[in-house]
């Protein structure tokens, strides 16, 4: 059922023109609604332990890291016969994952949902990944069901982000993976999420393979927290000299980043969306979103003959 769209559609990734983004092997794929609609009877959303969720995201999603998770939900295909490469849950093929987790700073949540207890009643939706076997329009149904299950745990508000900047990473063999166009959050718009503008601008540390060394990873190294060894190993694989016994972690990290040629880049801030969660409409409407609703971001209109021809080609 997977398909690759014409070049114009790839260039306009995320436009609400009938194309839906899917993932396989860390790279985006595209399917069109004309290939067939999403049949709810074929799928089920269930709660997941960390292991299968993490394996699925690592195999398919463009972001290499794994966030701090609280709740994980999986989309199961009840009709597909699992092959030898499938990740299975309850005997069914896992074809999608939604992750709710904890951001580094509780203000990410309280700025949007000031009346909710951060981490207990509000969380960040940090990963959504459906593989390319899932037909168009499957995202909104999957996320809706995941939020309904999360509401059973007391979750009433979810913040999520879309990065409009390209997200690419390069493997050792030269293969480039990821999303070359960035994201506007079209799927969140389809869920009627509230767009609240951009998050705080920040400076990113770009590694040679195109991935970002997150602030959380940096904190793990400096504080020698759980997970620091995995971050250090990642830098070693990129060419950094291992730390010596007793070496100050902050000094080592600064030297390691210089050694591998890491670059600093200013990011204007990701797009921020807010979603209410609840098992009933009354539960959802009781949740107050403190930030005003802004017009949804859209791709710019065609500006010239070439741009127009690509737009019309879709």
Order of alpha helices (4+ residues) and beta strands (2+ residues): alpha-beta-beta-beta-alpha-beta-beta-beta-alpha-beta-alpha-beta-beta-beta-alpha-beta-beta-beta-alpha-alpha-alpha-beta-beta-alpha-alpha
